[in-house]
Amino acid sequence: MVDKDVVRRGYDELAETYAAERSEEDRERAALEAFFESLPASPTVLDAGCGQGTPVLQRGSEDGAVAAVGIDFSREQLELAAANAPMASLVQGDLTDLPFHDGVFDAVIALHSLIHVPLDDHRTVLEECARVLRPGGRVLVSEGLEEWRGENPDWLETGVEMQWHVAGAATTRTQLRETGFEIVDERGVSGTLCEDERWVYVAGRLEN
């Protein structure tokens, strides 16, 4: 079971290390670019679990037409995001209870954030994404290929504990459909932190 307080403390404590270790793989970059290209002109985009602001907020800030908003529960990560994406608006909060009005975003992007939420809350996060999206809004979620849960007391050799609950691609597809999304794209990605990592990036469009 993921303890969100452990995850938050972990990202506070290893903020600089994680930022240095994370890399943007070519397929991830392609998936992100394809998603941005699918959005309407001058979109408002929420980076749900924005971390240090890369790659999503930084990419959004490079396009003056994108209004980028980031939310994360780690204060240290938000401080890095402020430096990496100074044009973005930043909020500290929980993905299971997004502090935004209904229907205010054109897109929500959740890269490597849903996997740190307890599995029983994954659907709640997707419901919140649907709630804050305008009709026809888009979502992009990264997920592991298979269900897996685990913890590491020495993640990235920092002595800091981290925990994960990966739902798997099949469960995520089902939950997206159940929360009102039509799946419109799916891409495989590897190696954002370790060479043997395998991720799927699933894009959906809100049907109502």
N, C-alpha and C positions, 0 to 999 in steps of 0.2 A: 504494500500500500504506500502510495506517495504521500509524504508529509510536506505540504506546501511551505511550511515555515522552514524546513530543512533546505528546500530548493531555493527559497528566497535568500536565506543566509549564505548558502553556497555561492550564488551568483554575486552577492555583495562582496564576499571575501575573495573571489577569484576573477573579478571583473577584468582586470588588465590581462591576466593570463589567458582567459578565454578569448578576448579580443585578438590577442597575438596569434593564437592557435587556429582560429577559425579562418577558413579560406573559401573563396567563392569559386566553385568548380564550373567549368564551361557549360555543363548541362543545366546547372542551377541558374546561371546567368541567362541562358536561353529560355528557360521556363519563366523566369521573372519578366524578361523582355516581352515574351509572347503574351503574358497576362496583362502587362501595362498597355500593350497595343490593342487589346480587346476592350479597353475602357473608353467611355465617352470623353469628349473634349473637356478639359479643365475638371478632372475628377477630384473628389474628396476621398482619400484613402486612409484607412486605419491599419496600422501595423500592430497586430495583437500579440503581445509578447515581444516587443521591439528590441530588447537587449541593448547592445551598444549602438544601435541605429544603422548597422550594416547587415545586409545590403539594401534593405527595403527603403528606410527613411532617407538614406544617402542617395539612392537612385531617384526617389521622388523629389528630393530637393534640387537635383540637377535639372529637373524639368520645371521651369517656372510656372507652368500651367497646372501643376499638381499641388493640391492642398494636402499635405502629409501630416497625420496625427499618429503619435506612438503612445502605447500604454504598456507598462511593465510594473511588476510589484517590487523590483529591486531598485533601490535608490541609487546605488553605485552604477548600475547599468544605465540608468537614465542620465546620470551626469556625463557618461561617455557619449551617449546618444546626442546630448546637447552640443557637444564639441564636434561630433561627426556629421550632424545634420542640423545646423543652427537655424534653418528656416522652418523646421518642423515644430509642431505643438506637442508637448509631452505631458502625460498624466500618469500618476502612480495609482494603480488599481488592480483588481482581480478579474481575470478573464471570465469567470463564472457569473459576474455581476457588473457588466460594462457600464460605466458612469456616463452614458450618453443617451440622448433622446432617441425615440424610434425613427427609423428612416432617414438618417442624416448622412450616410456614407454611400458612395458609389461602389466601393470595394473594401473588403477586409482580407488581409494577408496574415497568415499564422504559420511562420516558418520555424520549426524546431521549438515550438512553445506548447502545443497541445500534448506533446509527449511527456511533459512535466506535470500534467494535471491528473489526479486520480481517475482511473478508467470510468468509474461511475459518474464522473462529472463531464466527460468528453461531450456527451450529447448536449448538456446544458450550455457548454461553450458554443457549440454550433447553433443552438437555438438563439443565443445572444447575438451571434454574428448575423443570423437572419433578421432578428428584431431591429438591429441598427442600420440595416441596409434598405435602400430605396427599392421599389419594385424593379425587377430585372437586374439588381445589383449582383456583383461577382464576389466569389470567395476563392482563395488559394490556400491550400493546407498541405504541409509536408507531414509524412507519416512513414514509419517503418513498414517493411513488406509483411512481416509476420508479427503476431502478438508476442510481446515480451515485457517482462517487468524485472527491474533489478536496481541495485544500488552499488556505489563505489565509494569507499571511505577515503580514497586517495586519488580522486579524479584529476587527471592531467598532472599527476605527481605533485600535487599542491598540499596534500594533507587535508583537503576539504572534501566533505561528503556531498554526493549528488545522487538523486533518485530519478527513476524513469518509469513510466507505464505506457508502453507503446501498444496501441489498439490493433495495429495491423491494417493493411490496405483494404481488405474486404470489409471489415467492420466500419471503417471510416467511410467507404463508399455508401454502405447501407445507411449510416447515420446522416450523411449528407442528404440522401434522397428522402429520408424520413422527416428531415427538418425543412424540406421545401426546395431543395436544390436539384437542378438537372446537371449531371456531370457533362462537361463540355470538352475537357482536355485532361490528359494524364501523361506524365513523363517520369522516367527513371533517372535518379541522380545518385552519385556516389562520391565519397571522399571529402565531405565538408570539414570533418575533424580527423577521421581515420580512413586509411585507404580501403579497409574492408567494410566500411559502412555502405548500406544500400537503402535508399529512400525513394518514395514515390511522391510526386507533387501533383495533387488533384485539384483541378479548377472546376468550380460550379457556378451556375447562374440561378438566381432566385426566381422561382417560377410564378410567384404571385405578387 
